[in-house]
Amino acid sequence: MTREQLTSQIKARARALGFHGVGVTDIRPLREDEARYHRWLHQGWAADLRYMQTSASVRAHPRRVWPEARSILVLAVNYYSGDFDPLPRGHGRIARYAWGRDYHDVIPPRLRQLVAEIERLLERPVRARWFTDAGPLLERALARRAGLGRIGWNACLITETFGSWVFLSEILLDVELVPDQEEARACLSVFECQRYCPTGAIAPDGLVDARLCLSYHTIENRGAIPRALRPKLGDWLFGCDVCQAVCPHNARVPITDWPEFHPEAGVGKTLALADVLAIASEDEFRARFRGTALRRAKRRGLLRNAAIVAANTGYDDAIPQLQRLACEDPDEIIRGHALWALQMLDPVRSRPILERARRDPHPFVREEAESALEGGGNGEAIPVAANPESTGEAP
């Protein structure tokens, strides 16, 4: 079997297993992308994502990840499962990628199956390493070099058929395959992603400042969300889809045929804020969100976000729960953000709780109380209608 025949058959097997895009690239270093990556790090735009720093010397060099690699399969899976419905009162919005089951759990078994198919084709064992958003690789750059798509101004990979609504995976193989032609076309967007980003996190050169990105703050940030950014969360409880929702490349995307990524397979499109604020322990949180991407935020992060969304959406039914959290929750981050939300929702009747919080044992909570009592909420809550995702339509 020639390399060309083997490459063609592997691609056919990958598509038969449900992968919507499959490309091949070699293991050369990604020099230009490495330079951009280091510039991003040096600007401090990785926020406190320390793993981005510790793996900086490896990410552009596939052979440093695995010296036996001879070629790389890059695979894409469409996860788009529709638009948002009108937001029910007292609910927070979930980013589309997290509506169903966690892709970290769903995709790897099919990667394993594909490696087994390659072994059957070659009639010998194959050495391989595979990753789904978990390996120290510049995966969007690899996908572009494998011909799967172009890089958008919002730093997302944009495929021809599925836009940017794709999960990426890589299989490093000890097998020589025929590389695909690199995608050289530029993003066709007229900068809607930069224009509509709620916080201005996307720079003109397409680098994203995680310190301003709502997805970073609602998912990865383990501490306090800066007060100036809290109103800009709008109704986003977990993640943010704005830069993708307004992208013209995403105007007509087919619904995914992976049922695991449909909303009925997981948490759905929204969550009731009252249900989130009632989660009493980390064990309860893990049981509630097992098998979904929301577990990444942990209880602290999701309740912190829910308090902010309650304030931003004027959901005053949450006040009793916020009062309880502000007074009793063992987590200082939750207590502090509950105080901020109370100040936004009902500053007069919340004053006794804010006064009491000035004596909280944790300095962060005391600082939040002082700021709230001084009227230092750093801006009013932004009406949800300002968020283009609130209607489920791009502007």
C-alpha positions, 0 to 999 in steps of 0.5 A: 500500500502506498503512502497516498493510499494509506492516507486516503483510507485512514481519512475514510475510516475517520469520517466513517467514525463520525469525524467531520474534518480530517487532515494530515500535517507533518511534525515540523515546528510551527515557527511563526505561530510560536512567535505569536504565542510567546508574544501573547505570553510576554504581554501577560495575556494568559492571565493566571493560566500557568500551564500555558507558561510551563509548556511554552517551549513544547507547544510549537514542537510536536517532536518535543511532545513525542519524539517518535511522531512521524505525522499528525492527524488533525480531526474536527467534530461539529458540535453546533446544536442550534440557537438559543431560545428566549431566556427564561426569567431567572436563568443564566446562559451556557456556552454552546460547547457545554450544552451536552456531554463533556467532549473530553469524555466523548471524543477520545474513545473514537480516537482510540477506535481510529488508531485500531482501524489504522493498525488493521490497515497496516496489519501491525501495531501502531504507536500513537499519542492522541489529545482532545484539547488536553495536549501541549500543542498549538492545535489550531495552528496544526489544524490550519497547516493540515488544511482544516480551516483558517484562523479567525480574528477571534483566534478560533479555527474556522472550517468551511462547512461548520464555521468555528463550532468544532472540537479539535483533536490530534493523533500523533503517529509513528507512521509516514502519511501524506500531508495536506496543503496548508490553508492560506486564506484569511478570515473573511470577517469584517471584525464583528467579533472584535466589535461585539466582544463585551469586554474588548478582549480581542486585539486587532491582530487576533490575539485574545487577552484572557484577562478580559475574556468572559470565557476565561473568567467564568470558567478558568478563573478561580478567584474574584472577577474584577468589579469592572467586568462583572456587569459585562457578563450580562446573562452568561453563567458559563462561557461566552459565545458572542464572538462566534455568534456574530461571525459571518462564517457561522451564518449557516452551519448544520446541526451536529449528528453527534447526539452527545452534544445536543442540549438534551444530553447534558445540562441544556442551554440555560440553568435556573439561577435558584438551582445553582445558588442552592448547591450546598457543597462541592460533592453536590456540585460534582454529582450534579454536573458529572460528565459535563464541561461545567465541572471545570468551573467548580462550585465556587466559580459557578455560584460566583457567576450565578450571583453576578448574573442575578444582579445583571438581569435584575433577578431579585427573587435571588435576594434571600439566597444571596443573603444566605450565601453572603452570611453563611457560605464557607467560601470567601469568593462566593460570600464576596460576590454575593455581597456585590450582587445584593448591593446591585439588587437592593442596596438599601435593605442589604445594608445591614448585611454589608455592615456585618460583612465589614467584620468578615474574617477574610480580607476579600469579603471585607473589601467587597463590603466596603466597596459596596457600602461606598457605592463602588459597584464600578458601574450599573448592571448592563441590560441583557438586551445589550448582549447580541446572544440574548435574542439568539441572533447575530446583529 
